[in-house]
Amino acid sequence: MTTIRRFSCNDLLRFASVNLDHLTETFNMSFYMTYMARWPDYFHVAKAPGGHIMGYIMGKVEGQGESWHGHVTAVTVAPEYRRQQLAKKLMNLLEEVSDKIDKAYFVDLFVRASNTPAIKMYEKLDYIIYRRVLRYYSGEEDGLDMRKALSRDVEKKSIIPLKRSVTPDELEYD
């Protein structure tokens, strides 16, 4: 049976194999530790019965006013554990924290424009493409900013798509 729990410092020594996927962004240790310290409710790991890490989700809450939102920094599942709805469970957990605990208006994430399987999965989870971010990934590949409105956004203003693409320097970072 899969166990989903908060990510711990010990997990930093065990999750490298999950990050081997070429579509998964890998960060330095201090980046992961900052997320564990500042947004522990947004950082979870899924473990198999033998203790192997199956996947994880890392995120945060940010913004101001109607831009107050949960953000998925990374969600990844090891290839041998895919197609078991694990990413969906991890996403649901982050959405629940964003909605019920932090009272966010929406959840957003960025995905490579070429990552069709991920885009389709997010669309099945009711995310919409809010805008295209030109050369978001390493100044080369475009990213898609996808969003899902939460219960606080009654009028669903947060998911009205922009009609034009933006550049990374136009993004709002809080």
Salt bridges, closest charged atoms under 4 A:
ASP11 OD2 - ARG5 NH1 2.83
ASP21 OD1 - HIS22 ND1 3.60
ASP21 OD2 - ARG82 NH2 2.63
GLU25 OE2 - ARG112 NH2 3.08
ASP41 OD1 - ARG6 NH2 2.15
GLU62 OE1 - LYS60 NZ 3.38
GLU62 OE2 - HIS69 NE2 3.20
GLU66 OE2 - LYS157 NZ 3.84
GLU95 OE1 - LYS148 NZ 2.93
ASP99 OD2 - LYS100 NZ 3.02
ASP108 OD1 - HIS69 NE2 3.49
ASP108 OD1 - HIS71 ND1 2.62
GLU141 OE1 - ARG112 NH1 3.02
ASP142 OD2 - ARG132 NH1 2.93
ASP145 OD2 - ARG131 NE 2.77
GLU170 OE1 - ARG164 NH2 2.69
GLU172 OE1 - ARG131 NH2 3.39
